[in-house]
């Protein structure tokens, strides 16, 4: 019993170690950005030291790092909340929380990015940038000073968001306790719902083909595919991509190039078109 307690104490992250992980994410969120896993290299880089302390066992550490090297893309400011929560979950439950961690990231990065993009990339720069820019045009240096001061202040906002995610993740796991499997199933279902909604709303595949006999015209898209199931073609494309991802010879980059070729060929032949 004392050995287990000692292990848990040793694996407990200090405030300094958590802040170190936070700073690595904030200043290197674009590190290694790519079209396959996007921000995953930055996530792995940010959490490397913290995970090494949580997982002294090499096999568990490698499994945890590999889990964080999967696709991740979120507004960096809101990514603090997600990574703070996942860090707390792994610190509390170890490697058995791996599936729940990945599902949580998948389900939250989309909705939180929608909020983060609106606040940090549109609303805040537009309003504060306009004020600071106008003052600068009038020859008032206070505009530039305000702009820099606000961005310095945002550092503490980001720190607060990280602590919010970490605290929420700790409470989440503590309250669930042995019911972590129930949480994993629930968050996995939510993640699948988010991905499913993205397929139907973001993926656009449309065919303008029509069959015509005499005066009778039949639209293949609206009268056939949409009648069978709205969004049938996007679902078929998503299924094709999912199947190809399971093939060893196919990488996300190759799949992206394949989709580009399909789009160009479909547009050239008239099989595919722009939805009206």
Secondary structure, DSSP 8 states (H G I E B T S, - for coil): -HHHHHHHHHH---HHHHHHHHHHHHHSTTTT-BTTTBTHHHHHHHHHHHHHHH--SHHHHHHHHHHHTS-B---HHHHHHHHHHHHHHHHHHGGGGHHHHHHHHHHHHHHHHHHHIIIIIIIHHHHHHHHHHHHHHTT-THHHHHHHHHHHHHHHHHHHHHHHHHHHHHHHHHHHGGGHHHHHHHHHHHHHHHHHHHHHHT-------EEEETTEEEEHIIIIIHHH-TTHHHHHHHHHHHHHHTSTT--HHHHHHHHHHHHHHHHHHTSS----
